[in-house]
Amino acid sequence: MSPINAYLTFDGNAAQAMRFYEQVLRGKLEMMMTMGEMPDGEGQKMPPEAQQRIMHAALSLGGGMLMASDSMPGQPYEGMKGFGVALSLPSVDEARRVFDAFAEGGNVQMLLEPTFWAEIFGMVVDRFGTPWLINGPGKSF
C-alpha cells in the first residue's frame, strides 16, 4: 500500500504556495503544470484567465508527496477547512523553523509548546490558508 498523500486546492496561488513549501520543507518540486500546458491541446480549451492556473503540482518530501492545484475556472473556491496537514519533524529546532516560517504572514492557532505526546507541538494556518499541525520528536511512554 502506498503512503497517504495530501492534495491541496488553492484559488490561483498554488504556484506560489508550492514554491514556498519546497523551500520551507526542503522538498523537491517534481512537477508543476499550468492548465494552459495540458497536453493534446486541452489547455487551449480553457478560458484565457485560467491558462496560468496550476492544473497539478507535486512536491516530494520524506517518502511522501504534497500535491496541489488551483480551483477550476467557474467553480467557487470555498477555502481550506475541516482538515490539517500533520508534519512530524526530527528535532525541536526543525519544528520551530518550519512553524515560524508558516506563522510569518499566517495565523497561529496553537503556540508551539511541549505536549504529552511530543517534545513540541503547534498549529498554524499559513499565509496561503493551509492548516498545519507541527510535531517535534515524540516522547517515550
N, C-alpha and C positions, 0 to 999 in steps of 0.2 A: 504494500500500500504506500502511496506517495504521501509526503507531509501535507498538512493543510496549509494553504497559502491565502493571504488576504488579497482582495481585489477592491480597490477604492475607485469611486466615481467623483470627479470634480466638475466644476462649472466654467471651463475654459482656462483653468490654470494648472492642469495636470502636468504639463511640461516643466513649469517652474517648481512644482511640488516634488516631482520625481528627481530633478537635478539636486534639489535641496536634500532630499532623503539620501541620495547617493553620497553626497558629501558628509552629512552628519553620521550616517550609519556605516560609512566606509564599505559600501557595497559596490556592485558593478552593474551599471545600466546596460542590459543586454539588448534591449530593443526599445525604440520609440518611433512609432509610425503615426503620421497625421492622417486624418480622414481623406485629405487630398492625395495622399500617396498610396492609397489602397490599390492593389493590383487589378489587372483586367479592366481598367477604365472605371471601376466602381467609384473611385474617389471623385471623378469628374461629374458624377451624377449628384453629388452633394451640393447644396447651395453655397455660393461664394463665401458667405460668412462662416461656414463650417469647415472650410478647407484646411485651416491651421489647427483645428481642434484635434486632440490626441485620440486616435482610434484604439491604440493599445501601446502600453509601456510595460516593461518587465525589468525589475531590479533584483539581482541575485544577492543574497546575503545569508550567511550562516546555514547553508544547506537548504534554504527555502527561497521563496520568491515573494516580493511585494509587487503586485501588478496594479495597473490603473488605466483609466480612460477618462475623457471628458464626457459629459452627458450628451446624448444625441440631440441634434437640432430639432426644435419643435417640441421637445419633451421638457416639462417643467422640472427644474432642479430643486429638490427638497432638502438638500444638505445631508450631512452625515449624522446619523443618530441611531441610538439603540445598540451600539457596539463599541468596542475599543480594541486597538491593536496592542497586544501584550508583547513586551520585549524582556528577555532575561539576559542581563549583561554580566560579564565575568568579574567585575570589580566595582566597588563603591565609586571610585574615581570615574570610571567609564559611564556608570549610571548617571552621575552628576553632570558629566559633559554632555551627554545626549539630552537629558532633561532640560538643562539650561538652554541648549540650542533650540529645543522645541518651545520652551517658555518665552523666548525672545519674540515679541510680537504676538504671542499666543495668550492663552488663559489657563492659569494654574487652577486645577480642580482640587488637588490634594498635595500639600507640600511633600517634598522628598524627605522621608523620615524612616527610622527603624520600625519594623513590624515584627510580629511573632513568626512570620514565615520567611522573611528576607532581612538581610542586614540593612537594606534601604528600599523604599518603595514610594512612588508618587504618581499622580495622574495629571495630565496636561492635554489641552486641546491646542494644537499648533496653529500658526497663522493661516494655514490652508483649511482649517476646520477638521483635521483628523484627530480623533481622541486616542491618546497613548497611555498605556499602563506600563510604567518603567519599574522593573525589578532589578535590584542588585543581586549579589550572591545569596543563595538560600541558606537558611540556618539549619544546623543539625538538631534533630529532636532526640 
